[in-house]
Amino acid sequence: MKNKLQSSITVIKLGGSFLTDKNIPNSVRKQAIESSIKQIIQATLTLDHNAIIVHGGGSFGHPMALKYKIHQGLDTETPNQDLGLALTHHKMEELNGIILSEFLVRGFPVMSLPPASMFYHNSKGLNFTGKPQIESLLELGVTPILYGDVLLHSSPNFSILSGDRIILELCKSLGPSRISKVIFVFDEDGLYIPDPSDSTCNILKLNLSYSQLENLEITQKDPKIDVTGGIEGKLQEVRKIVALEIPVQFLNGNVPNNLFKAIDGQKVRSTTISYK
Ligand code: IP8
């Protein structure tokens, strides 16, 4: 058992659009999953860091949530929302099971912590009770995995908790000084903005600061079914993460060894967002 409790933590978001084909329900991108998992394993075994993995919903969680309007909360006009709530959670568990198995078959210890049982929305807002469990897993040398999930509210009601919102909560709760960076793995080289001199082109932003994130117009190459606000929803959470002075990096998981290099602090073609 490898105790690296003092090591810094890299939070890795495996985006749903990277892990799955968002346009075909329940379809995984097997090669993308295998390659990213091998890189996380290699980095965690050879580099002085701990990983916490969070994954998105892709073509598992989003279409089901959309079908039953789970993201819009309790609605008497929508039939069978109770079943939809359960099915959305189950879809996420299904995708999570696929990812989990890819680590375990390689003999690498990971454990899933279901967000629906660690996050609750009460009258004061979002409440997170999973810090002790995450600390224990890190201490035991087991990499925690969380994922976007359904969120239960007092009222009673429900909504969808994105993986990005989970990451913000982890950063706040574990303490920004322990988190060296948050890496978003997706299927583009980084964040693109429209080219002001040519409306048919986009420019990859290599570096961005906190202040530049406000009112940033991001080009979305190929918008997908998304109940958590797409790239705009993501950027809202990212802004709050960067405000904690935690650097954020967006990179292309399809480029061989990109993720390993980024965890190792090597330069890769990507967008890096820092506070200043
Ligand atoms: O893909 C969404 O998580 P995200 C989770 O991180 C569900 O926004 C259940 C759709």
Boltz pocket constraint, residues with backbone or C-beta under 6 A from the ligand:
constraints:
  - pocket:
      binder: B
      contacts: [[A, 16], [A, 55], [A, 56], [A, 57], [A, 58], [A, 61], [A, 62], [A, 65], [A, 88], [A, 92], [A, 147], [A, 148], [A, 149], [A, 150], [A, 160], [A, 161], [A, 162], [A, 163], [A, 164], [A, 227], [A, 228]]
      max_distance: 6.0
